[in-house]
Amino acid sequence: MARLTHTVTVAPLDRGWFEEAAGTLVDLLDGSRARADGSVLLADGRAVAGLRLLKGRHLRSGARYGEAPEPVKPGADGRVPARPGTAGATDGPSRSGTAGAGAAGGSSGPGASGRVPAPGPSATVGAVVLRAWRPAHSVEVESRVAEDGLALRLKVRLSEPRRPRALDLSLSGHRPAGGSLYRFSGRGAADLAAWWAAVDRLPSALPAARPPVTARAAHRLAKARLTVTPHPADDGSWRISVVLSVRGRWLLRPVGAVALFFARRPVERGFREAVENAAAQWNTALAELTPRHGEALRVEIADALTETEQGKTVPGGPTDAGGPTDPWGPADIGGPEAR
């Protein structure tokens, strides 16, 4: 078994600001609604960038969401070109919110023949399904992605979203055309209440006995376990200890032991660099956050949700509302103003 450890120092996150930001985000989404074309609008009428309701009723169990496709405009000959990176065809045009690739959010617009090209071997097809939306209790979502022949399923559950207390996730993947060597699974949990209790300790106190963040991964040939434990430093920053344990299974145990004997230093160096890069990204993200509160924080989060890339059309806007230039057509969401 290999056991790698590394400790980094990061800037602290203010609990009050974090919980206020989480509550504001949940309130903004809870007050949103879906248009007949699938675009999701905040209470102020602005569309959430890159998000479209593909099937079901907005913020109801079973609702399916995906990225809003970029509008495809006809060429000079009046024909609508197929989207790049796709090949093949289905039996007919598909609309958002219907069965098939369109419901997964990964199909392209109809080509000159009226057919919808199916995703090619390297295309990414994905969708997010809302399993539960209870802001006072929990939010559960499931993401399914198929890319390069690999099918992934990620489930996430957040307890007490307005003041998050725990985050649980599970991941599974397999290659339909492969055997057991192409299957893996993992689970992770973050006890946020235990995290805040750990960082509220005195710097001279012993670290928490139970890591607030744990993750496990399993494959036919190996198992891995990751733990993250915070501890306050004298200057108010956080010292984060990361421990990764990897154990081979079956015949890989003796082979892995020999390989690790010769490659331990590069492996340890790579692990340290990965942890330090993550810490640097954390510090950069916190430095960019504006410590706003109240209405100013609400405006900032709403702007972030509705911000689009320069030159792109906002879904649901005047030129992207299921009109002639939108090959997807209106989403099947149970009628206009579904929520």
Secondary structure, DSSP 8 states (H G I E B T S, - for coil): -EEEEEEEEE----HHHHHHHHHHHHHHHHT-EE-TTSEEE-TTS-EEEEEEEEES-TTSTT-EEE---------TTS-----TTB-S--SS---TTSTTGGGGT------TTS----B-TT-EEEEEEEEEEETTTEEEEEEEEEETTEEEEEEEEEESTTS--EEEEEEEEE-TTS-GGG-EEEEEEEEHHHHHHHHTS-TTS---SS-SEEEEEEESSEEEEEEEEEEE-TTS-EEEEEEEEEEE-TTHHHHHHHHHHHHHHHHHHHHHHHHHHHHHHHHHHHHH-----HHHHHHHHHHHHH---TT---TTSTT-SS-TT-TT-S-BSSSSS--
